[in-house]
Amino acid sequence: MPFTLSPLPYAHEALEPHIDTLTMQIHHGKHHQAYVDNLNKAIAGTPHENKSIEQLVKEAGSISAAVRNNGGGHWNHTFFWESLAPQAGGQPSGKLADAINAAFGSFTSFQEKFAAAGMTRFGSGWAWLIVKDGKLEICSTPNQDNPLMDIAEVKGTPILGVDVWEHAYYLKYQNRRADYLGAFWQVINWNVVAARFEKAS
Ligand code: MN3
């Protein structure tokens, strides 16, 4: 099988109390595992077997719905786990902080706009901070789509993303997506986001 689920880069309970242990166990061990398993089934015996996950995602417009949804699910969740850390949060510094201030006016204004993108994504999807033409932008995508996909409404290089599917927050926050999005700021690994920004700029 070409794709495998990597272990989380921290313990399941490491993001407590912001993201609870049971949610992390089910989200990573069941949901993400299912995207990997279904992706492997969907590409078995096809020319897609030899492609990287990045290649598959970029070709989303010309691959089957099963490969698009599960390939997107695999890429998005891997990216999401790597964006988080215990004892994290706070604010970015350096060039990333400057770029956020230039694009959105202030860190607080960026937080408001990013949360609004997550809140207004109807149903399941993701909110993203991307680099597009050298500048930062906020956008959102439905289902397991992402801004790398050729079919994305707004295309760019993601440097931060938040999963707003109910499975990401329902056990702890129930219908309170806004509370989950508020807690998300406490677990962002800005070092990782800054490194992605450097690479994308
Ligand atoms: Mn998810």
Residues whose N, C-alpha, C, O or C-beta is under 5 A from the ligand:
A	BS01	MN3	D163 W165 A168
